[in-house]
Amino acid sequence: MSLELILNFLSAIAASIAVAGGISLIRKRLASVRFRKKITVDGTEVEVDPDRLDSLQEAVTALMKNPTVFIAHSSHDREIALKLASDLRDHGLQVWMAEEELRPGDSIERKISSAIGRSGYLLALVSTYAQASEWVQREFAAARLREDQGLWPRVIPVLIDEVDEMPVSVGDKLYVDLKADYNDGLQSIVNAIEGEWKHDAL
């Protein structure tokens, strides 16, 4: 089992089930692994070993208490995406945006796919530009596919512009309308995330 697979497994567990159950499943999954490696989870260095997985509990708990919010948007909607990111951070939420995280030489697809898989929520910013962007629509669809499989992130459509119709991947979801009232929309997003996450983390 590769270290990358282990990290992906840890992230999925941390984002979807209670800590005690997560540690138990991780222990079972790694029971036959015969090596030790140092990895860092949420800033905490731990040794991956079936007999020492209790050391992961604090890090996993931290991940569950503060989910990452992935903002999927067209580059043309960068200004409102950055404002939304700033306002969400002011409410104590972690935010992931491609332009803040990608570095020269990074594989864009790999890094974005990894970030989506580690996120608790994906805000799908819907606009005429987003509708026309194949890349943005792929992000929406990838996140929705994971959600439909019972995995994180949860997808929240956010309307920021007049569109003829919602994207197929999020068309059946209740959306947040930021263009009608930004402050009310922002509070709706915060309430949805904080309310659901606190409930799931109990």
N, C-alpha and C positions, 0 to 999 in steps of 0.2 A: 504494500500500500504506500503510495507516494505521500510526501509531506503536504503537497497541495491538496490531495484528496482529503487528508485528515483535517486541514484547516477549513475546507469547504464544509465538511461534515460538522465540525464544531460550530461554525457560523449558523448553519441550518438549525442545529439543535438549540443554540442560544436564542434564536429568533422565533422559535415556534412552540416550545414547550417549557414546563416548569423546570427550575434548576435541578431539583432532586432527581426527577425523571431523566433529565438530560445527562447528568453525570452517570446514572445507571446505564443508559444506552451506550454512552461513549465507552464505558468500562467493558461492556459486552463486545462492542465492535472491535476494540483493540486487544481483546483478551489473548489472541493468538499472535500478536505482534511481538517480535523478539528484539527490539532495538530501543534505544533511548535517544531522543533529540531534544535540543532546547528550542522552544518556539516562544513567540511573544503574542499574548492575547490581551488586547486592550491595555497595552503598556506594561503588562505583567509577564515576566519571563517564567515559564514553567517547563518541566521536563515531561515529555509524553511517555508515560509508562503505565501499563495497566494497574500496577499496584500503588501508583501515586497520583491518581486522578482527582483526589479530594482537593489538591492544590489548585485545581481549575475553578472551584466553586465561586470564589470571590470574583474572578474575572468574568465568568459567565453571568453572574448576577448583575455586574456593572453593565454588561452589554444589554441585558434585558431591560434594565431600568431606564436606559437612554438610547432608544432606537435611532438609527440613521434615516433621514428623509432624503431620498434621491429626487432631485428636480429634473424631469425630462422636458426639454424645451428646444425650440428652434433658436439658432444663433441670432436671428432677427428679433427675438423676444428677450434678448439678454438683459435689457434694462429692468424689466418687470421681474424677471427671474432672480436677479441679484437683490432687488428690493425685498422680494418674498423671502429669499434666503436669509437676509439680514434680520427681517422681522421674526422669522421662526427661531433664529438663534437668540434673539432678545427674549423669547419665551422659553429658553433653555433647551431647545432641540438641536441635535446634530444634523448638519445638512451636507450633502454631497452634490457637487456640481462639476461637470466635466472640465470646464475652463479653469477651475481652481485646482484641479487634481492632476490633469494630464501634463506630462513633461515631454520635451523633444525626445524621440526615440521610443516612446511608449507604444504598445499595440493598443490602438483606440478600442477596437472591438473587445479584446480580452479584458482590458481594464474596466470598461463600462459593464461588461457582462459580470465580472467579479463583484463590482460595486452594487449592481442590482441584486445579486444573490445574497449580499451581506446586509441589505437595507431592510428596515422594518416597513417602510412606506415608500411608494413612488407617486409623486404628484405629476400627473400628465397634463402639462399646460397646453390647452387646446386653442389654436388660433388658425388663421388662414395660412400662415407660414408653416406651422406645425403640420397642417393637413397636406401641404405640398412637399414635405421633407420625408423621403423614404427612410432616412436614418432615424428620425424621431418616431415614425410609425413603427419601426422595428423595435425600438425601446419599449413603446407602449405594449406591443404584442408580446414581447418576451416576458415582461413583468406580469401581464395578465395570464399568460400560460402557466407561469409558476403559481400564481394565485389559484387558478382553477385546479391545480394539482395539490392544493392544500398547503403550499409553501408560501413563505414571505418573499417579496413584499406584498402588502395590500395596496391596491391601486385606487387613487382618488383622482378623478378627472377634475380639472380646474379650468373653467372657461375664462379666457382673457380677451377674447375678440369675437366678433360676430362671425358665425360659420353657418353654412347651409345645413349641415348635419354633423353629428358627433362621429368620431372615428369608430369603425366597426368594433375594434377591440375593447372600447369602453362605452359603447352606445347604450348598453342596458343598465348602466350605473347612474345613480344619482350624483350629479356634479355640483361643484361649488362655483358660484358665479362671482368672480372677482371684478368683472367689468361693471356690474350693477352697483355694488357697494364693497369696495376693497376691504374696509375694516371689518365688516360683518363676515365677509368671506374668509378673511384671515382667521377670525375667531372660530369660525366653523371648522376650519382645518385643524387648528390647535385642539379644540374640544374633541374632535373625532380621534385624533392621534392619542392624546393624553388619556381620554376616557377608555378607549379600547385597550391601549397598552397596559395601563394600570390594572385593568380587569384581567387580561391574559396573564400578567406576571404574578398574580396572587396564587 
